[in-house]
Amino acid sequence: MFLIYSSISFFLFTCFNKILKLSVSHSFFLTTLLIICFLFFGVLQDLLFHLKKYRFLSNSLFLFFLIFMTTVSALYIIKKKKYNTSVVNRFMTLLFLLLICYEVISFGITMISGKSIYAIARRMTSPIAINKKNTDLVRPDIYHIIFDSYANRPELKEFWGYDNEIYPFLASKGFYTADSALSNYKYTPFSISSIFSFQYLKGAGPYLSHTYLIF
């Protein structure tokens, strides 16, 4: 991930510096601004989602438009007014480092305290009794393919007029395709835990509320 983010940063910097003919300082400023918006897009969206009266602010399209307009405005100002962004660059770098440290510490505390969504989901399942008579039998390879955050086949046909060719392809290879399936829960860790534990999760209700903060 570090290499990917570094590559994206270098690409953005090159575009601003070579294509738009901005100075190194200005290119660095815009690149840092966009990387911060990109890395913390989800965090900002979650925070805005909890503003009940202004929940429309958490809409992805609105946020992308806001980031785009912010970038264009910053580009216009620094290009027309010829501002020296060296001080701002130091501030943006410091802000970036502080946000990274905050996320790392927050993530560490969540994992250590056992309050992550994965840990919560694991605590909601009970052990499954295994039939020991079948443990010595030759077991076939099982491939369980799950389309995460993906509507089922009839819904895609009805509302988007789209039919994914993966279904007949899998059927031709001998797979059973549950093309009208519905997930057990709306959050991936809960849904996957339920599927592979062969049971619904105990006490999952409060965590599925729109007002509950999922880590």
Buried (B, 14 or more C-beta within 10 A) or exposed (E): EEEEEEEBBEEBBEBBBEEEEBBEBBBBBBBBBBBBBBBBBEEBBEEBBEEEEEEEBBBEEEBEEBBEEEBEEBBEEBBEEEBEBEEBBEEBBEEBEEBEEEEEEEEEEBEEEEEBBBBBBBEBBEEEEEEEEEEEEEEEEEEEEEEEEEBBBEBBBEEEEEEBEBBEEBEEEEEEBEBEEEBBBEBBBBBBBBBEBEBEBEEBEEBEEEEEEBB
